[in-house]
Amino acid sequence: MDANVIGTVIWITVAAVAGAALVGFIVFALVDVLRTTTISSAARLIWAAVVVLAPLLGTAAWYLVGQRTPELERSLRAFAR
């Protein structure tokens, strides 16, 4: 086999594995958003839309900020009173 072909096969394999990992990460985030019971239905719907419409950024945001959504909702309700 030509070295060029082997290099191409390796790159395609790496890209496929990375792509599959990314899709798995996004699906896991979406399932996590939909199964959480600590936030309101409206917040869940918004987070699901963010994860679907901006998969990379939305997934990262969910894991960085989304877990704190219940605290933010309580703060907003207290502020509104």
C-alpha positions in Angstrom: 0.0 0.0 0.0 1.1 3.5 -0.7 2.0 5.6 2.3 -0.3 8.3 1.0 -3.3 5.9 1.1 -2.4 4.7 4.6 -2.3 8.3 5.8 -5.6 9.1 4.3 -7.2 6.0 5.9 -5.8 7.0 9.3 -7.2 10.6 8.9 -10.6 9.3 7.8 -10.7 6.9 10.8 -9.7 9.6 13.3 -12.3 12.0 11.8 -15.0 9.3 12.0 -14.2 8.5 15.6 -14.1 12.2 16.6 -17.4 12.8 14.8 -19.1 9.9 16.5 -17.8 11.1 19.9 -19.2 14.6 19.2 -22.6 13.2 18.1 -22.6 11.1 21.3 -21.7 14.1 23.4 -24.6 16.1 21.9 -27.1 13.3 22.2 -26.1 12.7 25.8 -26.5 16.4 26.6 -30.0 16.5 24.9 -31.1 13.5 26.9 -29.7 15.0 30.1 -31.6 18.3 29.4 -34.9 16.5 28.7 -34.6 14.1 31.7 -33.7 16.8 34.3 -36.5 17.5 36.7 -34.9 20.4 38.6 -35.9 23.0 36.0 -39.2 24.2 34.6 -40.6 22.8 31.4 -40.1 26.2 29.7 -36.4 26.2 30.7 -36.0 22.6 29.5 -37.5 23.5 26.1 -35.2 26.4 25.7 -32.2 24.4 26.7 -33.2 21.6 24.3 -33.6 24.2 21.5 -30.1 25.6 22.3 -28.5 22.2 22.2 -30.2 21.3 18.9 -29.8 24.6 17.1 -26.2 25.3 18.2 -24.9 21.8 19.0 -21.3 22.5 19.9 -21.9 25.7 21.8 -25.2 24.6 23.2 -23.8 21.4 24.6 -20.9 23.2 26.2 -23.2 25.8 27.6 -25.5 23.2 29.1 -22.6 21.5 30.9 -21.0 24.8 32.0 -24.1 26.8 32.9 -27.2 24.7 32.5 -26.7 22.8 35.7 -27.1 26.1 37.6 -30.4 26.9 35.9 -32.5 26.0 39.0 -30.5 28.5 41.1 -31.0 31.2 38.4 -34.7 30.5 38.2 -35.1 30.9 42.0 -33.1 34.1 41.9 -35.2 35.6 39.2 -38.4 34.7 41.0 -37.2 36.2 44.2 -36.1 39.4 42.3 -39.5 39.7 40.6 -41.4 39.7 43.9 
